[in-house]
Amino acid sequence: MRYLSAIWGIGGVLAILLFAVFRLAPIAEGALSGPLAWYHWIFFVLWVAFMIFTEGIRGFHQAFSPRVVARARALVTHPDLVAGLLAPFYCFGFFRATRKRRIVAWAVFGGILGLILLVRLLPQPWRGLVDGGVVAGLTIGAASILYYAGLWLLGRPGDHPPDLPETATPLDRAQS
């Protein structure tokens, strides 16, 4: 049962990321299939490179992805009914995490939500060009989660901290 929680956690996070990729990819493809000026192409290439480095490598591969898998591993070693049922949100770090991890998780979530709302206001081809970079970063993020999950399955889980709280906070006590 504990492994099912870990699979649900990792699978749920991957589903959320891939849902965004499949929703944004056609918008990006629409922009790229239309007539683009030279400055659109320069923006697109620079933006994709920026998103691959900042979102894909720095954000996902070096920080978020190993933590998602470490928190999924924690579901196996420290089983918890509520965390198991809400495993994707647990793996994101929205609850049963250190105070810093919860603040960062909620702040990133709020920031992403705000950016989504702003990008929707952009006209084509700009919206599609921006979405193309996001698709590149999210795809690397999903692949990175699979990479770290694969390492765990091969018995080389790494030493990434799951950022579990040392003691129960009032929020944790209320959720128990």
GULUMZA-845742 format. One record per residue: x, y, z of N, C-alpha, C in turn. Coordinates in pm, whole numbers, plus 50000, padded with zeros to 5 digits. Last residue first. Layout:
N
XYZXYZXYZ
...
END
This chain:
176
495825160451070495935146451113494615141151162
495525187151026495295178250911495365163650951
496195198451267494825200451219494505190851104
498905192151277497995186351376496545187551331
499835207751063499935193251055498985186651155
499325233251169498695229251044498715214051030
501005233551397499545233951413498795229851287
503495207951317503065221851328501565222151355
505475182951456504195186451396503865201051422
508955185151381507855183551477506575187851406
510285185751141510855178251253509815175651361
508775180050822508885187950945509465179351057
510835171450539509765168150632509905176650758
512425172950303511955184850373510725182050458
513715152250186512275153450158511655165750224
516935157950038516065158050155514595159450116
518805134949848517975147049845517005146849963
520685115649789520595120649926519775133549933
519805086249593520405099349617520175103949759
518885060549529517925071549544518545085349562
519505035349382520415046749398519575059449416
517875014249310518555013549439519555024749462
516355016749088517615009549071518425008749201
514345033049183514015019049153515275010549136
515815057049194515275051149317514975036349294
516255061448922517395059349012516945052749142
513575065348842514345053948793515555050948879
513055089348969512275077649009512995064948962
514835105548826515065103248969514265091449022
513615103148567515025099848589515285096748737
511055113348609511215099248570512645094448593
511795139748660511125131948765511255117048734
512865146148409513725146148526513105138348642
510635146048246511705136248221512625135048343
509325168248358508705154948364509755144048342
511245188548295510845185648432510235171948448
511245188148018512475184348089512155181048234
508625197347990509005184247937510285179348003
508785222848099507955212748165508285198648117
510495235547910510875234248050510095223448122
508945233547672510305227947679510725225647824
506635247647748506545233347711507915226847720
507745273047777507185266147894507075251247867
508395278847513509455277747613508985270447737
505785279247406506785269847355507935267947452
504615300947534504175287447570505145276847520
505905321447393506145319847537505755305747581
504785316647142506235316147159506595314247306
502055320347192502555307247151504055305847167
502045347647255501585337747352502135323947318
503015359147013503775360147138503345349747241
501645360246777502345347846806503055347846941
498745363346980499595354446902500445363146810
498865385047272498355381147140499285370847076
498455377947620499325380947507498675376947375
496865368347819496505381447763497345385147642
498065345647910496825344247832496405357247765
500045355848069500425350847936499185349147848
498605361748306499215372448226499525367848083
497855336348398496825346348368497375357648282
500375325148436499435319048341498385329248300
501375341348639501995341748506501085335748399
499695333548851499705347448803500285348548663
500465306548875499085310048844498985324248789
503125310048950502805303348823501385306748781
502765322449201503485329249093503175323248957
501425302049344500785315049320501435322749206
503455282249339502125279549283501405292649250
505465295649478505695291749339504355289049270
504155297749727504575309749655504815306749507
503815271049802502635279449779502985292149702
506525263049817505575255949731504365264649699
507595280950010508115280949873507105274349778
506055273350233506015287250184506485287750039
506835246350260505415249850234505305263950178
509595249650309509145242350190507685245650157
509545263850556510155269950437509645263050310
508375244550724507705257450701508225264050573
508535211650586509065222450669508345235350633
505385194450543506735198150500507255208650597
502655189050528503565179850595504985181850546
501925204050204501645201350345502605190650396
503045208949955502015218050003501665215850150
504875193849814505335200749934504325210449991
504395176649609504655190549572505195198349692
503735154249760505015154249688505385168249640
501205162549846502255160049945503625160749877
499925162149604500065175049673501095174249785
500045134549547500635144249455500865157849523
498745122849789500175121349758500725131349657
496495121349943496785133949874498235134349827
496725096050055495555099249972495785111649887
499135098950198499015089050093497845091849999
498505118550385499545121350285499475111450170
496575103850529496205116350460497225119650351
498145081250621496915079750542496575092350463
501495074550593500545083950652499305083750563
504685059150644503325059050588502385068150667
507635064050588506815070150693505365070750646
508595050450365509255048350494508475053950612
506825058850162507085044550182507655042150322
506895085950175505595079450191505755064450215
509545090550113509135092450252507755086350277
509455087349839510165077249919509745078250065
508155111249783507475098649753508125087149831
510195128649858508955128849935508115116349907
512035122149657512405120249799511155120149887
510605130149432510905115849450511305113149595
510545157849481509295150349460509545135549487
513285163449488512485164949610511155157549598
514115159849225514645150849330513845151749460
512405180749108512265166549076512875157349181
513315206349219511965201049236511875185949216
516285208149168515585211049293514255203549307
517465201448925518335203149041517575205049172
515285198648745516265187948761517105189248888
513635223348787513165209548798514285199848833
515385246548795514165245148874513745230748895
517645241148627517785246548764516555243948850
516385227948396517575222948466517635227848610
513805240748338514095226548320515245221348404
514025268248411512915259948457513295245148452
516635276548314516095280748443515005271448495
517155261948067518145263348173517495266348308
514735263147927515395250247947516385251148063
514315290647927513395281948000513995268048023
516445299647763516295304547900515425295147983
515845286147524517115283547593517035287847739
513365298347469513435283947491514725280347565
514245325147437513285321647542513315306647573
515935323547213516465328047342515555323947457
514045314647022515255306747050515835310547186
512105335647032511755321747060512975313547098
513565358746959512925357847090512665343247126
514225350646697515285353346794514725352446936
511655348646585512515336746594513635338846695
510785374946604510025364346671510905352046691
512615387646438512695390446582511845380546662
511805378646185513115374446238513195376646388
508325369246199509415378246162510705373246227
506325342246083507045348846192508145357746137
503275328245993504415336445949505035343946068
502665297646182502295309846112503505317546064
503685277546330503275274146193502845286446113
504155288146579505315284846496504935281446353
501565290846681502405302746661503555299846565
500785264146692500045273746610500855286246581
502555254046880502645249346742501915258846647
501595266847108502945269747060503095265646914
499105254547120499175269147112500545273347058
499795227347150499115231947028499135247147011
501145228747410501865225347287501105229547160
499385232947625500155244147571500815241247436
498245208147683497375219547659498115231047591
500435191747721499515188547612498505199647586
501615204347946502355203147820501385200847704
499615201048141499985214548096500725214047963
499695173248160498445179748121498735193848070
502255169948261501995165948123500665171448072
501935179648525502895185748433502565182548287
499955161948622499725176448623500665183448524
501275137348592500015139948520499725154848514
503415139948771503675138748626502415141948545
501945140349008502765152048972503055151748822
500845114348994499985126048998500725138748960
503135098049001502255097848884501345110048878
504095103849258504915106849141504045107549016
501785095549411502415108649426503205112649302
501315069349326500265079449311500865093449320
503705057749413503385057749270502325068449240
503375061549688504525067549620504265068349470
501085046349731501075060649763502205067749690
502045021249664500975027049583500875042149608
503815016549869504365019049736503305024949642
501995011950075502875023650081503455026949944
500824988150000500005000050000500875012650000
END
